[in-house]
Amino acid sequence: MTATQETSAATPEAGPAGTVRGVLDLDLPGPTISRHLYGHFAEHLGRCIYGGFFVGEDSPLPNEGGIRLDVVEALKALSIPNLRWPGGCFADEYHWRDGVGPREQRPTMVNSHWGDVVEDNSFGTHEFMALCELLGAEPYVSANVGSGTVKETSEWVEYLTRADDSPMARLRRENGRDEPWPVRFWGLGNEPWGCGGGMRAEFYADLARQFGTYSRNHGENRLYRIAAGAADADYHWTETLMKGLGHQLGGGAGRGWHGSGTYQAVSFHYYTVPGPWEHKGSATSFDTEEYYRTLHEAQRLRGILAGHAAVMDAYDPERHVGLVLDEWGTWFDVEPGTNPGFLFQQNTLRDALVAGVHFDAFHDHAERLVMANIAQTVNVLQAMVLTDGDAMVLTPTYHVFAMNQGHHDAQRLPLALRGVGSRGEGETQVELVSASASRKDDGVLVSLTNLDADGPVTVALDLRGAAVGDPVGQVLAAPDLRAHNTPESPDAVRPAPLEGLRLEDGTLTVELPAHSFATVRLTLQG
């Protein structure tokens, strides 16, 4: 495990009051933390695509083919590994042929899931692939299983990835793109238990086999097909999909992304929702009790990941099939005065701490979890970036992604903590310190989150197995849990140098302010 924690509401047994002690083994590298655990999600929802990523070629804002360049540059700084599109619920009512060809000739449609607005299809396949090329990110395309056809899905793969003179390759060339695109990640629908068709697990498992079969590999392109999975802790759904692979299990290529079978991964979705669905709570106006309830819901993810992994291990002990969490994040009530169907919410320091907790859980399950996608990248739910006209704001969550880049494709290190305190009542208790660590080449990155709303904490780590140089740290903190960035105050929450950081006799001591996220970089010596 990444951070084995012994939780106690009392003063820790070891060390002075307020100190959490731990052991970090620098010479025991574990599984690789895939960079794709830091993936993103862009749906035709609210202002994520239009006004977020895409402003049109006639916009006065700097753009390339209508793609907003300040947003691109901000996300490139995160080394964004992949981008999921066109949904979400929208994927299962989207017909890809409506979004190719001359924009003025593309038909319109009703976006019935998100705001009941008219979609003009000006952002389609070519625009999305151009966006991925600008970002340096791999595309993750979700096919329409809910209202589409097998033929439609099969032809979309051919249109994207085939190089010769096939019908769809000719159509792509007629629409201005000669060479095919490399497309690896291929989603077989979205939430088929809900907005993707209201299906039973058994019915969808058969559809996943069918759609996966006709999602062909063309030329050298090899698809990594992802079957749409469960909501939260619906382990029956995951078990049904694993059973659906039947004799196809065991013939894959492990974590090499090219396993055999009609699908190579199963997904699930988990949102951090602190209240009832009808009143989830405000993104910016909350008290300490609501804060802890939110972090409790975030910490539940660790157990849910373990549950899905255990089901998969029973059928696939060699881990040929990947687990994908392709929607995660906080979900609060929309900001007052905004379209309820646009899911626009602000992003506070609380959201950043949720992200820190999630990444530690992702690292903890790096053996099985191959991809995760935050919902969503721009202007929707727990976004990286908020835009308002020509203004662009980086959110506190953005900074956690930036500070954690050193974990991309690094090897997880064992980190065990002792004396972690807790807050809350009964079943809503929150462990107050979360942590994980990894190494890549001669560098080590330690991530630490102090969830105590009121008090600082000292973390003392016994570093074993290697000598290291002087530590360098950053911290993301603010006086108020509700602090957030706006066009008027874009740097209310931003990283700063971490003070109170020292290395003595092989012990790394870190002073964490109340409600803060921090990273510490170490350089291995010799």
C-alpha angles and dihedrals in degrees: 000000000000098000116008103199132196105200123210131163089208129078110291114265093231128051131008123316112289093026125123113197127204148163124237116192106207095183099054106077114185135188122337117264101225115229085225089075083077094058129139141221131219119183132177088256128128111314098337096104104015110052091005111058097359128046101158130252093273093059118117087223115097107267143156113221088341094308112131108242101200089059090047092051092048092052094043087060087062092053087234104207102197142359125211118215157214092001176219111331089348091066093069094056096039120105109197097210088066088064102052133076128037109349094226090058098048116112121238127235139188117258093215097175099052117045098321089258129152114259113209095195092228087137107059143136098312092045092049093049090048089052091053090050091051091048095045086232130137115245119242106195121194114209125215108255098150100062102000134085135245089243091053092052093045092051092049091057089048092048092052103040114021119103107189133070098289118142095258093042088054090050091051090052091049086055093054107267117107103177123053121245124243106246120177109158113068122176120208098215130303134264094342088178089065133007091003094068112309090254134166116243092246093052093048093047089061091047091050090055091048098046091041091053093054094043091093133200108238121198111320094339113112120194124219099207117206118201113216108251148189137321112241112311099355094136092168089068092052092046091050091053092048091050088048090065090059113160090006090077116099098029098087132103099249114229092350091102093234105087123154125248136071091289131017101199142026124215138206136187129227127177127187103234113168098191142030115302092251092055111021094167136250123300092219108020110065139126130229093268090055090046093056092043089055093050091046089056089048092052091052087074092075092063092043091053089051090050095053091043091052092052091049092046090057091061100026110030092165090057099233090149118068129221115225127192096195097170124041138139145090120311118197134158114291119263112274113268095022128112107275089218093057096066094215113169134163121247121230137179086271089065090051091054090050088055091050091052091048095051092052089053091047091053089048090060099039091127090069108013109083103168142014130183124200116223106258140000104200132024096336129097112313096005131181093212135028121199130196113178106302093346122097126190129195111219129221088253089057089059093054089054089049095048092048097052091108089071092064108119090345125136116257117242125210110255119177122186129198129194099027108168127216141213132199139057129282113317094001098068118141124211103229102216127048124182147167137172140198141177133218122178104323096335131096125195122197120191119199131182124191107200096181105122094206114024142052122237134207118222117197115191123193103217112212136183102026144035119248138195128239113312123242119200144186128197133199110206143133135188092249128049088217094057114131140164125257135172087262093047106023095163102046087117116029137133120276134181111283112241123197094048120140142159118209129164093342095311120117111207119195125186108208120195119225114287096004143139120214141177127202124198121207129185118217114232125220 
